[in-house]
């Protein structure tokens, strides 16, 4: 006997199309446009699977779902919705839905999902959801942390919804400005660790010598300047989520220690002798190609696989231009909450923004909208204001020029600025104490490795040409490649 599928949607056309597709696939179908009738069928034991819209004329399906799951915990329920927001995906997952499908969807995809659900294993293991009031769910119901209805973002939402109540390690990749930290915060704020702390650390913003101390803390007297014990980010994030931003900039020594934490669930402070158990969820992010870094010997392959248990790629804004109107209105609303006058975009202005390529991604769009909210005199922002702003950005952007050799004075000024920032950060953390001894030698190694790697890359791995470029003997260069741990993948010399 063919499985019976219950279909609920207040739109007759959608009910008909979905029902016909299911019948052609060999299923029996019973359809309704009423949430109460659907609930009555389920509680009576009818149906092997439910496909339902969210907004029904008599009741929102999210109010009905917990009752249906309580009556029949094993029943797979597929939720479809035209709302297509992050919160829709989250609410569907929280209330025990087997899958969430944003409208419009591909009928073949729906048939595949129905077959997988009826095959069984996941749906039958799904317990009746313990739904908490929205006020206890970490954020107010009306606050949406991620904005966008494009297909690319719907894929992200579905993955996030499945990850919320797990502790799986997540790697978020994407260009700068795509919202990687927002995704990490959403994983925390709507997940099982929402009551714990969310702690973020940017590897690119911490001097390399201080990263291990920042991550794991240090004991009093562990090194010169350690006048007292200091907590690390792992300790601060205990019971919550630790967000490791720009993980590609983590030095190799710290990578080794982080790998040990992921493998053993414990760490030691700098200068400490007793292992400390840790209970944190790790979410990492990068805008770099970690596979390339692995090939160059700059990132541990075993750490990469430990961090990338679940990879999430955030699309650049140019791949989701249809989301620009929603994003622009969202940023105007945020500006209004911060005290700026209420403004809106006319349709030509929104269309013009959709034709821009947005190299700075969402961050660039947000900056433009906030400038207009603060400086534009009219309540309605038109296309000319957008043109003017984009023209200003183009004039301010650095022009592309022919490659040139940087003068020694410019290089010296750049390095001096880096060292001043390094020492300022150190003294800001440890007072007037000097950094650990050997700063000169450590800095030479820090700059020697990328210089040699860049020379090899510029010569396509030809060690003879790279040695000439650097002014080194070929044997000396080979020795440095070994000492610095530079992995050669295409050496021809």
Secondary structure as GFF3:
##gff-version 3
##sequence-region A 1 493
A	DSSP	beta_strand	4	8	.	.	.	ID=ss1
A	DSSP	alpha_helix	12	24	.	.	.	ID=ss2
A	DSSP	beta_strand	28	32	.	.	.	ID=ss3
A	DSSP	alpha_helix	35	43	.	.	.	ID=ss4
A	DSSP	beta_strand	49	53	.	.	.	ID=ss5
A	DSSP	alpha_helix	61	71	.	.	.	ID=ss6
A	DSSP	beta_strand	76	81	.	.	.	ID=ss7
A	DSSP	alpha_helix	86	94	.	.	.	ID=ss8
A	DSSP	beta_strand	99	102	.	.	.	ID=ss9
A	DSSP	alpha_helix	107	119	.	.	.	ID=ss10
A	DSSP	alpha_helix	121	125	.	.	.	ID=ss11
A	DSSP	three_ten_helix	134	136	.	.	.	ID=ss12
A	DSSP	alpha_helix	151	163	.	.	.	ID=ss13
A	DSSP	beta_strand	170	173	.	.	.	ID=ss14
A	DSSP	alpha_helix	180	189	.	.	.	ID=ss15
A	DSSP	beta_strand	198	202	.	.	.	ID=ss16
A	DSSP	three_ten_helix	203	205	.	.	.	ID=ss17
A	DSSP	three_ten_helix	208	210	.	.	.	ID=ss18
A	DSSP	alpha_helix	211	216	.	.	.	ID=ss19
A	DSSP	alpha_helix	233	236	.	.	.	ID=ss20
A	DSSP	beta_strand	241	245	.	.	.	ID=ss21
A	DSSP	three_ten_helix	247	249	.	.	.	ID=ss22
A	DSSP	alpha_helix	252	264	.	.	.	ID=ss23
A	DSSP	beta_strand	266	267	.	.	.	ID=ss24
A	DSSP	beta_strand	276	277	.	.	.	ID=ss25
A	DSSP	beta_strand	281	286	.	.	.	ID=ss26
A	DSSP	alpha_helix	290	295	.	.	.	ID=ss27
A	DSSP	alpha_helix	301	307	.	.	.	ID=ss28
A	DSSP	beta_strand	310	313	.	.	.	ID=ss29
A	DSSP	three_ten_helix	317	319	.	.	.	ID=ss30
A	DSSP	three_ten_helix	321	323	.	.	.	ID=ss31
A	DSSP	alpha_helix	324	337	.	.	.	ID=ss32
A	DSSP	beta_strand	344	345	.	.	.	ID=ss33
A	DSSP	alpha_helix	347	354	.	.	.	ID=ss34
A	DSSP	alpha_helix	361	375	.	.	.	ID=ss35
A	DSSP	beta_strand	380	381	.	.	.	ID=ss36
A	DSSP	alpha_helix	383	396	.	.	.	ID=ss37
A	DSSP	alpha_helix	408	430	.	.	.	ID=ss38
A	DSSP	alpha_helix	439	458	.	.	.	ID=ss39
A	DSSP	alpha_helix	463	470	.	.	.	ID=ss40
A	DSSP	alpha_helix	474	484	.	.	.	ID=ss41
###
